[in-house]
Amino acid sequence: MLSALIRPIRRTDTLSVAKRYYSLFEGCFLVALGIWFLKSAGLLVSGTAGLSLLLMRWIPELSFGTLFFIINLPFFALALKTKPLAFAFRTLLAMLMVSTLTDLMILHIQLETLPKVIAALAAGGLVGVGLLVVFREESSLGGINILSLWLEDKFQIHTGKSLMWFDITLLMVAAVTITLEQFGYSLLCFVVMSSVLRRYHQMNHTVPESEKK
């Protein structure tokens, strides 16, 4: 079973396995950095990460990482049922990395001023590219990402499109707790992120038989 968890697509040697998981770390780092930009500017990010940032306003005792991981657990259970075991394992690892890295950045990196437009543009690009790297390594960050990949597999709905509509729905819910300025810049971030995904994410990655075991 352990060999199934670490066996990468079309890669068999130990060095290639290490490269795959380092690449996964790179993607998670970019996503965490994007979340930090938005948290610092008081904006929202996509999916369950955005929900976690929103809940931090109401439950300040819990960190972003704690909320993010708890919220994603039911979606991780979905991944266990609908995706190969290796995909689920990498998703759990990615969830842990994003939770930990984001909390460390929020705790140790401080900026006195951060223009919201810069935060929105930078975070949209960082999160979009980070997700591309994570998806390329046959993984996800849990939550809406898993649902988006499932919709893509079953109904050919592109991940970028579904994520954009989920994010707009989140913004509608959050509209009662954020200012109009925050709303506008958060929407800008979502559009940038979705644009990156729609232009560069390739649909219908094939999963080899060895990973379906």
C-alpha positions as CSV (number, residue, x, y, z in Angstrom):
1,M,0.0,0.0,0.0
2,L,2.8,2.4,0.8
3,S,4.3,1.9,-2.6
4,A,1.0,3.0,-4.2
5,L,1.1,6.2,-2.1
6,I,4.4,7.4,-3.3
7,R,4.5,6.0,-6.9
8,P,4.4,9.0,-9.3
9,I,3.0,9.1,-12.8
10,R,5.5,7.7,-15.3
11,R,8.3,8.0,-12.7
12,T,9.8,5.1,-10.8
13,D,13.2,6.1,-9.4
14,T,13.7,7.6,-5.9
15,L,15.0,10.9,-7.3
16,S,11.9,11.4,-9.4
17,V,9.7,10.8,-6.4
18,A,11.7,13.4,-4.4
19,K,11.3,15.9,-7.2
20,R,7.6,15.3,-7.3
21,Y,7.1,16.0,-3.6
22,Y,9.4,19.0,-3.7
23,S,7.3,20.3,-6.6
24,L,4.2,19.8,-4.5
25,F,5.9,21.8,-1.7
26,E,6.7,24.6,-4.2
27,G,3.0,24.8,-5.2
28,C,1.8,24.9,-1.6
29,F,4.4,27.6,-0.8
30,L,3.1,29.8,-3.6
31,V,-0.5,29.3,-2.5
32,A,0.4,30.1,1.2
33,L,2.2,33.2,0.1
34,G,-0.8,34.3,-1.9
35,I,-3.1,33.7,1.1
36,W,-0.7,35.7,3.3
37,F,-0.9,38.7,0.9
38,L,-4.7,38.7,1.1
39,K,-4.8,38.2,4.8
40,S,-2.4,41.1,5.2
41,A,-4.6,43.3,3.1
42,G,-7.9,42.2,4.6
43,L,-9.1,40.6,1.4
44,L,-10.6,37.1,0.7
45,V,-9.1,34.2,-1.2
46,S,-10.8,31.4,-3.0
47,G,-12.6,28.2,-1.8
48,T,-12.3,26.9,1.7
49,A,-9.2,29.1,2.2
50,G,-11.5,32.1,1.7
51,L,-14.1,30.6,4.1
52,S,-11.3,30.0,6.6
53,L,-10.3,33.7,6.4
54,L,-13.9,34.7,6.8
55,L,-14.4,32.5,9.9
56,M,-11.2,34.0,11.5
57,R,-13.2,37.2,11.8
58,W,-15.8,35.4,14.0
59,I,-13.5,32.8,15.7
60,P,-10.3,34.7,16.3
61,E,-9.1,32.1,18.8
62,L,-8.4,29.6,15.9
63,S,-5.7,30.2,13.4
64,F,-6.1,30.1,9.6
65,G,-4.3,26.8,9.4
66,T,-6.5,25.1,12.0
67,L,-9.7,26.3,10.4
68,F,-8.5,25.4,6.9
69,F,-7.6,21.9,7.9
70,I,-10.8,21.2,9.8
71,I,-13.0,22.6,7.0
72,N,-11.2,20.4,4.4
73,L,-11.5,17.1,6.3
74,P,-14.9,16.2,4.8
75,F,-13.6,17.0,1.3
76,F,-10.6,14.8,2.0
77,A,-13.0,12.0,2.9
78,L,-14.6,12.6,-0.6
79,A,-11.2,12.3,-2.2
80,L,-10.7,8.9,-0.5
81,K,-13.9,7.7,-2.1
82,T,-13.6,9.2,-5.5
83,K,-9.9,9.5,-6.2
84,P,-6.9,7.1,-6.2
85,L,-5.3,6.5,-2.8
86,A,-2.1,8.3,-4.0
87,F,-4.1,11.4,-4.9
88,A,-5.8,11.4,-1.5
89,F,-2.4,11.0,0.3
90,R,-0.9,13.9,-1.6
91,T,-4.0,16.0,-1.0
92,L,-3.7,15.4,2.8
93,L,0.0,16.4,2.6
94,A,-0.8,19.5,0.6
95,M,-3.5,20.5,3.1
96,L,-1.0,20.2,6.0
97,M,1.7,22.2,4.1
98,V,-0.6,25.1,3.2
99,S,-2.0,25.2,6.8
100,T,1.4,25.2,8.4
101,L,3.1,27.5,5.9
102,T,0.3,30.1,6.0
103,D,0.3,30.2,9.8
104,L,4.0,30.7,9.9
105,M,3.9,33.5,7.4
106,I,1.1,35.3,9.2
107,L,3.0,34.9,12.5
108,H,6.4,35.9,11.3
109,I,6.0,38.3,8.3
110,Q,4.6,41.7,8.9
111,L,4.1,44.7,6.5
112,E,3.2,48.2,7.6
113,T,1.5,49.1,4.3
114,L,0.3,46.9,1.5
115,P,-1.9,48.4,-1.3
116,K,-4.9,46.3,-1.8
117,V,-4.6,46.3,-5.6
118,I,-1.1,44.9,-5.3
119,A,-2.2,42.3,-2.9
120,A,-5.1,41.3,-5.1
121,L,-3.0,41.0,-8.3
122,A,-0.1,39.3,-6.6
123,A,-2.2,36.8,-4.7
124,G,-4.4,35.9,-7.7
125,G,-1.3,35.1,-9.7
126,L,0.5,33.2,-6.8
127,V,-2.5,31.1,-5.9
128,G,-3.3,30.4,-9.5
129,V,0.2,29.2,-10.4
130,G,0.5,27.3,-7.1
131,L,-2.7,25.4,-7.9
132,L,-1.4,24.6,-11.3
133,V,1.7,23.0,-9.8
134,V,-0.4,21.1,-7.3
135,F,-2.8,19.9,-10.0
136,R,0.1,18.9,-12.2
137,E,1.4,16.6,-9.5
138,E,-2.0,14.8,-9.3
139,S,-3.0,16.4,-6.1
140,S,-5.3,19.2,-4.7
141,L,-5.7,21.4,-1.7
142,G,-9.0,19.7,-0.6
143,G,-12.3,21.5,-0.5
144,I,-13.6,23.1,-3.6
145,N,-10.5,22.0,-5.5
146,I,-11.6,18.3,-5.2
147,L,-15.2,19.2,-6.1
148,S,-13.9,21.1,-9.2
149,L,-11.7,18.3,-10.3
150,W,-14.7,15.9,-9.9
151,L,-16.9,18.2,-12.0
152,E,-14.1,18.3,-14.6
153,D,-13.8,14.5,-14.7
154,K,-17.6,13.8,-14.8
155,F,-19.0,16.8,-16.7
156,Q,-16.1,18.4,-18.6
157,I,-16.6,21.6,-16.7
158,H,-13.2,23.3,-16.6
159,T,-11.6,23.8,-13.2
160,G,-11.1,27.5,-13.7
161,K,-14.7,28.1,-14.5
162,S,-16.1,26.1,-11.6
163,L,-13.7,27.7,-9.1
164,M,-14.6,31.2,-10.4
165,W,-18.3,30.6,-9.8
166,F,-17.7,29.1,-6.4
167,D,-15.6,32.1,-5.5
168,I,-18.3,34.5,-6.6
169,T,-20.8,32.7,-4.4
170,L,-18.4,33.0,-1.5
171,L,-18.1,36.7,-2.2
172,M,-21.9,37.1,-2.2
173,V,-22.0,35.4,1.3
174,A,-19.2,37.5,2.6
175,A,-20.6,40.8,1.3
176,V,-22.3,41.5,4.5
177,T,-19.1,41.4,6.5
178,I,-16.6,43.2,4.2
179,T,-16.5,46.7,2.7
180,L,-17.2,47.5,-0.9
181,E,-13.5,48.2,-1.5
182,Q,-12.6,44.8,0.0
183,F,-15.3,43.2,-2.1
184,G,-14.0,44.7,-5.3
185,Y,-10.3,43.8,-4.8
186,S,-11.2,40.3,-3.7
187,L,-13.2,39.9,-6.9
188,L,-10.2,41.1,-8.8
189,C,-8.1,38.4,-7.1
190,F,-10.6,35.7,-8.1
191,V,-10.7,36.9,-11.7
192,V,-6.9,36.8,-11.9
193,M,-6.6,33.4,-10.3
194,S,-9.3,31.9,-12.6
195,S,-7.7,33.5,-15.6
196,V,-4.4,31.8,-14.8
197,L,-6.1,28.4,-14.3
198,R,-8.3,28.7,-17.5
199,R,-5.3,29.6,-19.7
200,Y,-2.8,27.1,-18.4
201,H,-4.6,24.2,-16.7
202,Q,-4.9,21.1,-19.0
203,M,-8.1,19.2,-18.6
204,N,-8.4,15.4,-18.3
205,H,-5.1,14.3,-16.8
206,T,-5.0,10.6,-17.2
207,V,-4.3,8.5,-14.1
208,P,-2.3,5.4,-14.7
209,E,-3.6,2.0,-13.7
210,S,-0.9,1.7,-11.0
211,E,-2.3,4.7,-9.1
212,K,-5.8,3.3,-9.1
213,K,-4.9,0.4,-6.9
